[in-house]
Amino acid sequence: MQPSVFIDRTPGTVALLRSRVEEAGGDPDAVAEWVKARGGHVDQTQSYRRRGVGARYGGRESVSEQFYVVPTEALSQ
């Protein structure tokens, strides 16, 4: 599974999206426990509202997404 490079830039960690874990057939709750047991944590992106003129840009809101912040050394265990 490819790490998500656009969120949580804490040195020595990688971020993995919960949705990718689910797409791969993983158990998101079991992954959260595994991550926490290795010094990582679960976080969530913030939603935002896009402003603009016209139907294409008018008032869309992003959906927040949960992700796991995993210490890189835990990935080799």
C-alpha positions in Angstrom: 0.0 0.0 0.0 1.4 3.4 -1.0 1.8 6.0 1.8 -0.1 9.2 1.4 2.5 11.9 1.0 0.1 14.9 1.2 -0.9 14.7 4.9 1.0 14.7 8.2 4.6 15.5 7.4 5.9 14.6 10.9 9.5 13.5 10.4 10.0 9.7 10.7 6.4 8.9 9.9 4.2 8.0 7.0 0.4 8.6 6.6 -1.9 5.8 5.3 -5.5 6.6 4.4 -8.1 4.5 6.1 -10.0 4.3 2.8 -7.0 2.6 1.2 -6.8 0.1 4.0 -10.5 -0.7 3.5 -10.0 -0.9 -0.3 -7.3 -3.5 0.2 -9.6 -5.6 2.4 -8.0 -4.7 5.7 -9.8 -4.2 9.0 -9.5 -0.5 9.8 -10.0 -1.0 13.6 -7.3 -3.7 13.7 -4.9 -1.4 11.8 -5.7 1.4 14.2 -4.8 -0.8 17.2 -1.6 -2.0 15.4 -0.6 1.6 14.7 -1.2 2.8 18.3 0.7 -0.2 19.7 3.8 1.0 17.7 3.7 4.6 18.8 1.5 6.0 15.9 -1.9 7.5 16.0 -5.1 8.0 14.1 -5.9 11.5 12.7 -8.4 13.1 10.4 -8.1 15.7 7.6 -10.2 18.8 8.0 -13.0 19.4 5.7 -13.1 22.7 3.9 -15.5 24.7 1.8 -14.6 25.8 -1.7 -15.9 29.2 -2.7 -16.3 30.4 -6.2 -18.6 31.8 -8.8 -20.8 29.6 -11.0 -22.2 26.1 -10.8 -18.8 24.5 -11.2 -17.3 26.1 -8.1 -20.3 27.2 -6.0 -20.0 26.1 -2.4 -18.6 22.6 -2.5 -17.4 21.0 0.7 -14.7 18.4 1.0 -15.2 15.3 3.1 -12.8 14.8 5.9 -10.9 11.5 5.8 -9.3 9.5 8.5 -5.7 8.4 8.3 -3.1 6.5 10.3 0.3 8.1 11.2 2.8 5.3 11.3 6.4 5.5 12.5 8.6 4.4 9.6 10.5 1.9 11.8 7.2 0.1 12.6 6.8 -0.7 8.9 9.8 -3.0 8.9 8.5 -5.1 11.9 
